[in-house]
Amino acid sequence: MATEDHLKLPIKLDSTSNGEFIPVPLAPPQCLANDLAKESTAADAKATNSNRRQFLKSSCGVASTLLAFNSAFAKFGMTGGFYQLSADASKDPQLAKYQVDGNEFIFDVQGHFVNPNGDWLKKLPETAKPLAFMPKAQCDLATNQSNRNYLNCLGSEEFIKDVFMDSDTDLMVLSFVPSAADNEPLTIQEAAATRAIIDQMDGNHRLLLHGRVNPNQSGDLEGMDALAEEWQVAAFKTYTQFGPDGIGYWLSDDVGLAMIEKAQKLGVRNICIHKGIPFGQQSFEHSLSDDVGQVAKLYPEMNFIIYHSGYDMNYQEQAYQPDNANRGVDSLIHSVLKHQVKPNSNVYAELGSTWRFLMRDPNQAAHVMAKLIKYVGEDNVLWGTDSIWYGSPQDQIQAFRTFQIGQEFQEKYGYQTIMPQLKAKIFGLNATKPYQISAEEVNRFIAKDALTAAKQNYLNDPNPHFNTYGPKTRREYLNLLKWGG
């Protein structure tokens, strides 16, 4: 089948990493899923007398792709979950729109972008080509690769297009990658500048900011004052497995408790903590969630938002078993149960990168989503995508919008159907609680902001690229770590 860029599938299954882990190659089920989807979208485009590119941009193209994924996964016995679509949706535009599109309030609590002119570039050799592997590094803004102009393809304007034009996202939290203060590809000042660009479009309800703090690094605890007072961050973001010499820390350590208490004193109630997705063996233990329940019990007025929900792509998720709960999402569940932290209280499970992996395997998707809903709480599972590393988050939105737990798993494990009302909570309504915003107020405001007007005009002739940006091979991942290439 054709592999040209303009024929890429609207739902992306590939090996892309968010830069925090070595890319994981696709296994036979995902390879077959992509192959069948290319065949089915070609056949359905022809059957509806559609131009192939236009078909792929349509709701029918999305439906055709997801239905092909169902067929491929079923051949490997992966039927614990599925994409719930009528067979006719791939050829019936109205039916496809009804099943694939939606109008939920979507609040993505984990977004990223790279500043194309940041101080981090000064640390690189003149010959280095940081992030040059990214597909968007070849866009129209890449006028001169010799002076790194191609990095403009990865900046704030492209971020706005991917997130707010090419997806249904209404609101996003701009987060940070693990880094030292003097080597950040995105600083708080630069993040604020991106927010200012959106503000100029009257979209000043669209982007919230994190403040990066690793309390086991010199100066970070002291820097929390400025992040809260000058930059008015909505949360602090920390990586317990990151630190000097690659050694992490526990939230229950003295430095962890000092961070929590200072955040509380500063009036920032949200602490976002990377758990799961291990960086490597050196600090693997700190990727586990053993400390989460302990500090949540100690500080009931604080919110602990667990990024990635503790998910570990090297661990096969099953139904929760207390005697085998030392990895992945089970580590988080075990911690809250052990410390009697009730569902829907002050521990939240975030889905960035996690859902993108679960899209590959409907059995694991069913286990993870059902467990989080039951043990963390249906009001405390938060939507996040880790985009722009995965390109526009629209495919993740459409996949989750149509996902359902299979009848077999519901009967065998007592899992519940994920109703539209629950999906709407996860998509955005749940995040309004820790971030103390009103979805109704935001919706009223954005209905008339300039960003919405620009999007309505853009949708007359949309041009999504279906690219992913993060590293796809071990070599690209290692180059990303050193910001070379």
N, C-alpha and C positions, 0 to 999 in steps of 0.2 A: 504493500500500500504506500501511497505518497506520504512523505515525511516533511514536506515543506512547511515553513513556519505558518503560512496562512491556512494550513490544513490541520493545525494542532487541535486536539480534543478540548472541549470546554471544561471537562472535569479532569484534573491533572493527577495521575498516579505516576510518580517518578522517584528517583533516589535523592531528591533535593534535601539538604540539611539546613537548619536554621543557624549553622555556624557553631553550635554547641556540641555537636557530635559528628563522628565520622559518617558520611552518607551510607545508608543501608540499601544495597542493591535490591531491585525487585525480584521476587520469587516467581515461580511458574504461574501461580494463580493470577498475579497482577499483570504479568506479561500477556497471558491469554486474555485477560480483561481488556487490555489496550488493543490487542489485535482484533478481538471481536467487535469492539466499539468502532474501530476504523472501518471495518467491513459494514457494520450495521448503519453507521451514519452515511456512508457512501450510498448504500442501497436505499435508505429512507429519503435521502436528498433527491435521488433519481426518481423514486416513486411519487414524490410530491412536486416534481418539476422545479426543484430549487437549485440555485447555485450552491455548490458545496460550501463555500466560505460563509455565505449568508445563512445556510442551514445550520452550520455549527454555532453561529451567533444567536440562534433562535432558541426558544424554550423547547421546541421539538428536538433540536440537536442535543440539548441537555438530557431530555428524556430518553432518546435513543442511546446515548452513552451509558446512562445509569442502568437501563434495562439490559444492555450487553454485559455490564459488570455483574448483574445478578446471575445471568446465564453462566458466565465464566466461574464465578465463585461457587455456584451450585455443583459444578462438575468436580470440585474438590471437597465437597461436603461442607462448605462454609455457608450454612443456611440459618445460623443462629440469629442473624439479622438480615435485612434486605432493604432495597430502595423501593418504597411502596408507590408504584406507578401502574396505571392501566397500560395494557399492551398497545392500545391505540394512541397513546400520548405521543408516540414518536412521529405520527402522521397527522394528528389533529391539533392545530395550533391553539384553539380555544381550550381544549382539554389539557394540553401541555402547560399553558399559562396558569390554569387553575391549580395544577398539581405541583409545578416547579416554582412559580413566582409566589410572592407573598408581600404583606405589608406590616410585618412585625417591626417593633422598635428594636433595632440591633445596635447593641453597645459592646464593642470589641475592646476588652480590657488589656490586650497585649498587641501593640503595633510597634513597628520599627522603621527607621529609615537611616540613610547614611548622608552626612554632610559632605558635599563634593569639594568644599574648600576649607575643611577643618584643619586645626593645628596638628592633628595626628599624622598628616602627610609629611610634615617637616622631619619626622623621625626616619623616613624611608630613604634608601639610596635613590639617586636621581633616575636610575634605570628601572626602578620598580614600577610595575603596572598593577597597583592594588585593585582588586575586584574586576579586573579586565575580563575574567571568564563569564561575567554575568551577561545574559542575552541582551539586556537593555543597554549595555555599554556600547552597543552599535547603533543607537538611535540617531535621529537627525541632529541632536545637540553635540554629537561626537565629531566636532569639526577637525580636531587635531589630537591624535592619540599621543603625540610626543610630549605634549604639556598637560596631559591628563584631563583635557576638556571632556573626555568621555564620561567622567564622573558626574557631570551635570545630568546625565541620563538617570542617575540614581538619587537625585535630590528631591527637594520638597514639592516641586510642581508635579513631578512624576508620581510621587507618593500620593498627592491629592487625587490625581487621575485614577490610580489603581484602587484606592480605598473608597473615595466618595463618588466617583463617576462610574466606574466599572463594577461596583458592588452595591448591595443594598445597605451598607453600613451607614448608620446615622451619627454615631459618636464613637470615639476611640481614645484609649489611653496610650500615650507615646512612652514606651519603655526603653530600657537600656540593656546592652550586652555586658557580660562580665568583663571588667577591665579595671586597671588602676586609674586614678584621677588624671594622671598626666598622659594617658594613652587611650582616650575615649574617642571612637569614631563619631560619636554624637555626644556633645556636652549639654548641660542644662541650658546654657546660653543659646546654643544652636537650636535646641528643641523649642525654646521659647520663641525664637525667630520664626520657626515654622508655624507655631500657633499664631503669631502675629500676621503671617500671610493669610491664614484662614480668617482671622479677625477682620482683615481688610475686605473680605468678601461677605461681611456681616455674619460670619459663621462662628461667632465666638462662644457658641455652646457645643462646638464640634470636637474639641481636642483638649484632653486633660494631660497633665504631666506627672511622671514619676521623678523621684530624686534617688539617684544611685548611692547606696551606702553599704560598704563592707566594713563592719566595726572592727575586724581583725587587721585592718590596714591603717597605718599611721595617718591621722588627720581626718578620717572619715566621720568619726563621732562629732568632732568639732565642726565639721562642715554642715551638719544637719540643721543648724540654726539658720544659715543663709538659704538653704533649700526651702525651708518652711516659711521664712519671713519674707525673703526677697522674691522667691520664685513661686511661692504659694503652691507647692506640690500637693497633689491629691493623695499621694501614698509614697512611702519609701520602698525601694526595690533592693533586695539583697540576695546574694548567692552564698549559701552556707558551705558549698564545696569549693569556693574560690578564696584565695588568700596568698600570703607570702609563701614562696617555694611550693605552691600548689597544694598547700594544706588548708583545709577549711576549718569550720567551727560549728558548734551547736548553738541553737537559740538559747539553750539553758546554760551555756557558759557565761562567765562574768561579762564578756564583751557583748554577747547576745542580749543578756538582760539589760545591760546599760543602754543598748540601742532602743529596746522596747520602751524602757522607762523614759528615755529622752524624747522619743516620738510622742509618748503620752503627754509629757509635759508641754511639748510644742503644739499640742492639739491636733496632731496628724494621727488619726486612729487606724489607718490602713497600713499594714506591712505586708508587702508582696514578697514571697519567698520561693526561689527556685528549688524544687524538690523533684527527684527523679532525673531522667535523661542524664546519666552520669558522664562526667568529663573524662574519667579514666580511673584506673585502680587506686592511684595515690590518695585520692580523697573520696573514694566510692562510698564509704560509710556515711559521709556527710550529705550524700544525695538521698539518704533514707529519711523517713518522716518521724522517727522515734521521738524527736523533741517537740513536735508540733502540739500534740495533745497536752503536754506538760505546761507549756507557756500559755496555751489557750485557757487552761484551767486557772493559772496564776493571774492572768490579766483579762478578765471577762469583758472589760470595756473596750478592749482592742480587737480589731479584725485581722485575722491571719488568712491571707489569700494565697493559697498554695498553687504556684504556677506549675503547670503540666500535671497537676494532681498526683505527683509522685510517679508518674508513668515512666517505665523503663522498657525501651523497645527490645531489650534482650531477655525480657521476662514474659512468659506466656500467661496472660491473664485468664483465670478461670473463675468459677463461683467462689465467693469468699469462704476460706477455711481458717479458723482461728489458729490451728496448729501449724499452718504453713503460710504465715502472713508476714514474711520478712523482706518482701521485694515489691516494687511497683506500687500500684494503687492500693494493694492490700496493706502495705506499710503505713499508709496514711489512715486507712480504716482502723487498723489495729491500734494506732496511737490514740485516735479519738475515743475508741471504745474503752481502752485501758484507763484513760483518765476521765471517763464519764462525761465527755463533751457531747452534749445532745445534738442531734441533727437540727439544722436551721438555726444554730446559735452563732458562734463567732469564728468558725473555721469554714473557709470557702474553697472549693475545688475549681481550678481554672483549666481550660481545655486547649490552650495554645500548643501547637505541634502534636499534642495528644490526639485530638480529633483527626488531624491530617494523617497520622499513622493508622488510626482506627478505620478510616475510610478504605484502607487496603484489606481489612479482615473483618467481615461482619460478625464473626463469632466473638472476637475480642471486643468489638464495638458494643455488642449486646451486653457482655459481662461488665465492661467498665462503666458504661452509662447506667446500667441498672444498679450496680453497687454504689456509685456516687450518689445517685438519687435516693437510695435507701438509707445509707449510713451518714453521708454528709448533709443530705437534705435536698428536697426538690426546690427549695427556695435559695439554696447556697451553691448551686453549680453555675459557673459563670462562663460566658462565651469569650473566647480569645482565639486568635488565628496565627500569631507570630508572623503576620505579613508586615513588610513586603518581601521577606525572604522566600515566601511561597507565591509571589506574585499577587494579583488581585485575590482577595478572600472570597470572591463570589462563588467559586466552585465549592468551597467548604460550606458556605451557607446553603447552597442548593442541595448538596449531599445530605446535610443534617436535616434540612427541611423535609426531605422525603424518606429519611431513615426510619425503620421500624424494627422492633425486636420480634423475632419469629415466634409463631405459636408454640413450636416445640420447646423453645427455651422458656417461654412463659409458663408452660405447664410443668416442665422438669425442675425449674429453679424458683418458681414463684415470682418471676419478673413481671412488671406491669407494662402495659401498652404505653408508649410515649405519645400522649395525646397532644393535639395542637396547642392547647392552653399551656401545657408543660414546656413544650418547645419555645413558646413565646417568652416564658419566664427565663429559660436558659439563654435565649438569644439576647436578652437585654434587661428585662424587668427586674431580674434578681440583682443585677449590679447596681441598680439605683439605691438599694438599701445601704451598702457600705460606703458608696460615694455620695450619699445624701443629696440626690438630685430627683427631680420630678420628671418622669417620662412624658407626662401630659404637657408640662411647661416647655420641655425641650421640643416636643413635636409641634407645639403651637409656634414656637420661634422659628424652627428650621423650615416650616411650611412656606415661609415668606422670605427666607434669606437668599442672598445672591448666589450661594452655592447651589441651592435647589433650582434656582432659575437657570443657572449654567448647565446643570445636569439635565433638566428637561429639554433644553436645546440640543445637548450632546446626544441624547437618546433618539433624536430624529435620524441620526446616522452614526451609531456607536462603532467604536473600533477597538474592541478588547484584543489583547495580544496572546493571552493564554500561556505566557511565559512564566517560569519560576526563576528566582534570582540567586538563591543560595547555592553553595557548592554541591556538586553532584558526584564528585569522585574524591578519593582520598587525597590526591595531589591538590585539587582545588581547595579542599578543607585545610590542608597544611599551609597553603599559601594565604588563606584567609586569616589563619591564626597569627601569622607574622605581618599581615597587611602588605604582602608582596604578591608578585604574580608574573 
